[in-house]
Amino acid sequence: MEDEDLGALLARLMRRLMDAEQPLLRAHGLSMWAYTVLASLAERPATSQLVLAKAIGYDKTRLIALLDELEHDGLIVRERDPADRRAQTVRLTPAGEARHAAAKADIRKMENELLAGLPRGEQRTLRTLLTKLAHPE
């Protein structure tokens, strides 16, 4: 049997992960994109909404409505950048940090269950390789 293309394998895995993540995120009151924003901001605050849109690969014109929702829910804060009054910095609030951490813990548990059929060493190798491929710097 011929090996499947990486794209086909990764697409199948992504669908499986997204199907498993949807109810977990819903339980935390988050959409997939809302979680993506929180995860990005948990790594580092965004120096502007445009920087955030580029970092997560999201349409900058649609990001405003998503940020409005997250701000309304008390999960993020947008502030004028003192160095550039036209730009707004974006960062998590303590509530946003807590919501992200709780959702991430549930997702990690689901991932560990998904990978349970692999020996621990292979699980670590898979995560290491995927990280290298996703972040080729």
C-alpha positions as CSV (number, residue, x, y, z in Angstrom):
1,M,0.0,0.0,0.0
2,E,1.4,3.4,-1.0
3,D,1.9,6.0,1.7
4,E,-0.7,8.8,1.8
5,D,0.5,12.3,1.0
6,L,1.3,14.4,4.1
7,G,-1.5,16.9,3.2
8,A,-4.1,14.1,3.2
9,L,-2.8,12.7,6.5
10,L,-2.7,16.0,8.2
11,A,-6.1,17.0,6.8
12,R,-7.6,13.8,8.2
13,L,-5.9,14.4,11.6
14,M,-7.0,18.1,11.7
15,R,-10.7,17.1,11.1
16,R,-10.4,14.5,13.9
17,L,-8.8,17.0,16.3
18,M,-11.3,19.8,15.4
19,D,-14.3,17.5,15.9
20,A,-12.9,16.5,19.3
21,E,-12.0,20.1,20.3
22,Q,-15.4,21.7,19.3
23,P,-17.4,20.5,22.3
24,L,-14.5,21.2,24.7
25,L,-14.2,24.8,23.5
26,R,-18.0,25.2,23.6
27,A,-18.0,24.1,27.2
28,H,-15.6,27.0,27.9
29,G,-17.7,29.5,25.8
30,L,-15.2,29.7,23.1
31,S,-15.1,29.3,19.3
32,M,-12.1,27.8,17.6
33,W,-11.0,31.3,16.5
34,A,-11.6,32.8,19.9
35,Y,-9.3,30.1,21.4
36,T,-6.7,30.8,18.7
37,V,-6.7,34.4,19.7
38,L,-6.4,33.6,23.4
39,A,-3.6,31.1,22.7
40,S,-1.6,33.6,20.6
41,L,-2.0,36.3,23.3
42,A,-1.0,33.8,26.0
43,E,2.3,33.5,24.2
44,R,2.8,37.3,24.0
45,P,0.5,40.4,23.8
46,A,0.0,41.8,20.3
47,T,1.5,45.1,19.5
48,S,-1.4,45.8,17.2
49,Q,-4.6,44.2,15.9
50,L,-2.9,43.8,12.5
51,V,0.0,42.0,14.0
52,L,-2.4,39.6,15.8
53,A,-4.4,39.0,12.6
54,K,-1.2,38.1,10.8
55,A,0.1,35.9,13.6
56,I,-3.0,33.7,13.6
57,G,-3.8,33.9,9.9
58,Y,-7.1,35.6,10.3
59,D,-8.8,38.2,8.1
60,K,-8.1,41.6,9.8
61,T,-11.5,42.9,8.9
62,R,-13.3,40.0,10.7
63,L,-10.9,40.1,13.7
64,I,-12.5,43.3,15.0
65,A,-15.8,41.6,15.7
66,L,-14.1,38.7,17.3
67,L,-12.0,41.0,19.5
68,D,-15.2,43.0,20.4
69,E,-16.8,39.7,21.7
70,L,-13.7,38.7,23.7
71,E,-13.4,42.2,25.2
72,H,-17.2,42.2,26.0
73,D,-16.6,38.8,27.8
74,G,-13.7,40.4,29.8
75,L,-11.1,38.1,28.3
76,I,-9.0,40.7,26.5
77,V,-8.1,44.4,26.8
78,R,-7.3,46.7,23.9
79,E,-5.4,49.8,24.6
80,R,-4.1,52.6,22.4
81,D,-0.4,52.2,21.8
82,P,1.3,55.3,23.3
83,A,4.0,55.1,20.6
84,D,1.4,55.0,17.8
85,R,-2.1,56.4,18.7
86,R,-3.6,54.7,15.6
87,A,-2.7,51.2,16.8
88,Q,-4.2,49.3,19.6
89,T,-2.3,46.7,21.7
90,V,-4.2,43.6,22.7
91,R,-3.5,41.5,25.8
92,L,-5.3,38.9,27.9
93,T,-7.0,39.9,31.1
94,P,-6.6,37.6,34.2
95,A,-10.0,36.1,33.2
96,G,-8.7,35.5,29.7
97,E,-5.6,33.8,31.1
98,A,-7.8,31.6,33.2
99,R,-10.2,30.7,30.4
100,H,-7.3,29.9,28.1
101,A,-5.6,27.7,30.7
102,A,-8.7,25.8,31.4
103,A,-9.5,25.2,27.7
104,K,-5.9,24.3,27.0
105,A,-5.9,21.7,29.9
106,D,-9.0,20.0,28.5
107,I,-7.5,20.0,24.9
108,R,-4.3,18.6,26.2
109,K,-6.2,15.8,28.0
110,M,-8.1,15.0,24.8
111,E,-4.8,15.0,22.8
112,N,-3.2,12.6,25.4
113,E,-6.2,10.3,25.0
114,L,-5.8,10.4,21.2
115,L,-2.1,9.6,21.4
116,A,-2.6,6.9,24.2
117,G,-2.1,4.1,21.6
118,L,1.5,5.3,20.9
119,P,4.4,4.6,23.3
120,R,5.4,7.7,25.3
121,G,8.6,8.1,23.3
122,E,6.7,8.1,20.0
123,Q,4.3,10.7,21.5
124,R,7.2,13.0,22.3
125,T,8.8,12.4,18.9
126,L,5.6,13.2,17.1
127,R,5.1,16.4,19.1
128,T,8.7,17.4,18.5
129,L,8.6,16.7,14.8
130,L,5.3,18.6,14.3
131,T,6.7,21.5,16.2
132,K,9.8,21.6,14.0
133,L,7.6,21.5,10.9
134,A,5.2,24.1,12.1
135,H,8.0,26.5,13.3
136,P,10.8,26.1,10.8
137,E,12.9,29.0,12.1
